[in-house]
Amino acid sequence: MKTIDFSDKRFKILIEVVPPAGPDADPLMQRLKSLAALPFHAFSVATNPVAKPRMSAMATCALTQQETNKPAILHCTTRDHNRISLQGLLWGAQALGIDTVLIATGDMVALQDRHITTRVRDLDVFTLVAMARQSGLQTGVVIDPHPEANGFKTAIRRLAQKIDAGAQFAVTQPIYDAETADIMARATHAMGIPVIMGILPLRTARHADFLHQKVAGIAVPRSLREQMHQTDNAIKIGNQNAREMLKTALERFAGACVMPPFDHYEVLEDILNFDFDTA
């Protein structure tokens, strides 16, 4: 069993993985194996992000661990499964050597898809956290402050409830500036669990605008969006910001989860290419 121990106080770096949109995992596995020399600790495997079908996250986790010899964290959502299916999923993960899960509600189904796709959610995220712990899995949760709706206080209150339910670590939505990181770090410092800061590198000015305007839970500062519009090399600016946020995470959080945009895993070589202690 491949294990990542969030209780050992060492700074952790996770790389988020989106499973393929189809049955062929080999191209993805080849990409992930090519990252082996980079300084990171585990993969974090999303389940049907943006409520679109992808290969089973559990299958992707098992293949990733087998092919890379790195731990993989399985994302579990209340959106896609009923209580019976979720319990089976948690037991199946253990049987496949997956010992860590990240619990979330899951992205909303797009309005245009709701006539053919229904959400399940016959249990809430707090119940699923408790179920994962009772199943013997190391269990994390997501912190989503919904800055577009001034939801920070609600997010912190919900985090406390998730901890009461058994959460052992938490991962934030992507953060793009030190001020927001400071606010999050101060609010979560005394809560007793490791907090991992999300980092999503920007690709283009359009990408920055879309995340800020259309994606709930993400706020890209105006100054950074203006930089992305004014530069001739938006990828360079995006990677530079990601490196700055990684250094910020080193100072304020227990780890960082880097989320390569649109399967561009090559950006990791630039972002992770500086000295920091991951031992």
N, C-alpha and C positions, 0 to 999 in steps of 0.2 A: 504493500500500500504506500503510495506517495503522499507525504504529509507536509503541510505548512503549519507551523506552530505560532499563532498570533500572541501567545502569552509570554514569549521569551524576550520581549523588549527590543529586539533588533529591528532596524528599519527594513520594511518589506516593500518590494516592488512587484506589482502584478501587471500582467499584460492582458487586456481584454481581447477575447476572440469571438467573432461572429461565425457560427456554423455556416456551411455552404447551403445555397438554395438548390438542393438536389441531392442525389445519393452518392456522388463521387467526392470523397473526402481527401483523396490523394494529393491534389494540388495544394490544399490547405496544409496538410501534414508536412509536405516538403518545405513550405514557407516557414512553418513553425520550427522545424528541425534546423533551419538555417539560422535561427536566432539563438542557438544553444550557447554561443560564446558570450552573449551579452549578459550584463550583471542584473539578473532579475530572479525572483524566487518561485513564481507560479503563474499559471494562466487562469483567467477568470472567464468562463464560457457563458455567453448570453443565451437566453432562450426566447426564440421568436421575437427579436427586437422590432420595435414599431408595429407590433401585432401583425407581422407578415410571416408566413410559414418558412421555416428553415429546418435543416436536418436536426434530429433529436439532440438537444444539448447534452443529455446523458451519454449518448453514443459518441458524440464529439469529445467529451471529457475522457471517456475510456480510451479512445484512439489516441488522443493527445498524450495521455500519461504513458501509454504503451510505446509511442513513437519517439517521444522527447525525453522520457525519464524525468519529467518535471510534474509536480502536483497540478491538478486542475480543479478549480472551484466550480461547482454546478449551480447555476442560477435556477431558482424554483419560483414560479409565480402562482398566485391564486386565480389568475385570469383563465388559464387553459385547462385546469383539471378540477374534478370534484374531490371530495374528501377521500373517497376510496382510492382513486387514481393517485392522489398525492402520497398517501401512505405507501402504496406500491412503488412509487417512484423513489421515495427515500430508502426503502429496503433494497431496491434494485441498485441504487447508487453504492450502497455499502457492499453489496455482493460483487460489484465491479471494481472495488478498491478506491472508490471516491469517498473521502471522509469529511469534506467541507462543502457546505451549501451557502448560497447567498439568497435570502428570502426577500421577495418584492411583490407588489401587487401586479406589476406588469403594465406596459403601455396600453393606452386606450385604443380600442378598435376604431379605425377611421370611419367617419360618418357614412361614406359611400359604400363601406363594406358591411354595414350592420344588418342589411337585409339578407345576407348569406352567412354571417359569422356572429355567433352569440358568445358573450362572456359567461364564465361559469361562476366563480366566486361564491361557493356555498360555505366558505369559511374565510375569516379575515386573516390579515397578515400576522397578527399577534398569535392566533391559534396555530398557524402554520409554523411559526418560530418554536412554539412549545412542542409541536409534533416532531419537528426536526431534532430538537434536543432530546426528547424522550426516545427517539430512534437511535440515539448515540452518535449523532453527527455534530461536528464543529459548525456553529451557525452564525452567519453574519446577516446584516440588514443594510438597507439603503437609507441615507439621509437626503431628503428632497425638500429644500426650503421654499420652493415655488416663489422665487423673487418677483416674478411678474404679478403675483397676487399678495405680496407682503406676508408670505406664509412662514416666516422663520420661526416665530414663537410656537406655531402649531407643529412644525417639524421637530423642534427640540422636545416638545411635550410628547409627541408620538415616539421619538427615540427612547425617552425614559420608559414608556410603556413597553416598547420592544425589549428593552433590557430587563424589565420586570418579567417578561415572558420567557427570557432565557438567552437573548442575543449576546454573543461574545465578542463581536467586532462590528464595525460599521464602515461603509464606503460612501463618500459624498458624491453628489453630482459634480460635473466638471467645474473647476474654479479657475478664473483667469486673472486675478489680481491679488496682491498681498493684503489689501484692506479686507476683502471678503474672507480670505484665508484666516486672518487674525480674528475676525468676528466669529467664524465657525470654531476655531481652535479654543477661544475663550469660553464659548458656550458649551463645548463638549469636554473640556479638560477634566472636570471633576466627576464625570459620569462613570468612570471606572472600567471602560473598555477601550481597546485600541481603535483609533479612527484613521482610515485610509483616505487620502485626498484624491479625488478624481481629476484626471488631466486628459483633455481631448484636444489634440493639436489641430489648429485651423489650417485649411487648405487654400481657400480663396476668400475674397471679400464677400462674395455671395454666400459662401458657407458660414462666415461669421454672422452676416445679417440673418440668415435663416435660423441659426441656433438661437440668436437673441430674440427674434420676433415670433418664431413659430414653435419652438421646443420648450415645453413646460419644464421649469426647474433650472434653466440655464440663462445666465445673464453675462453677455460679453460687453465689457466696458466700452463706452463711446470712443475713448482715445485709441483703444486697440482696433476697433472697427475702422476708424479713420486711417490708421496706419495701413491696414489691409487694403483699403481703397487707393491709397496714395503710392504704394510701393510697386515696383516692377517685378518683385520677387516675393509674392505672398507666402509661398511655402517656407521661405527662409524666416520671415517674420513669425509665422505660426510655430515653427520649430523653436525659434528663439524664446518665444513666450512659454512654450512647454518646458524648456530647460529651466527658465526662471521659476516656473511653478514647481518643478521638481526640487529645486534648491529651497524654495519656500516650504515645501512639504517636509524636507529634511529637518528644518528648524522647528516646525510646529506640530507635526503629526507623526503617527506611528508607521506610516508608509504612504505609497502612492500607487494608484491604478492608472496606467497609461492606456488610452483607448485609441489605437491607430484608426484614423478616419478612412472609411471606404476601402478597407482591407489594404491600406498602404503601410505594410509592416516595415518597409524600408526606412521610414522616418525614425524608427527606434534606434538605428545605428547612430544617427545624429543626436537625438535627444538624450540617450544614455551614455554618450561619449564624453564623460568628465569624471573626475575623481570623487568618489564618495564611498563610504564604508558600508558594504552590504554583508560583511562577514558575520 
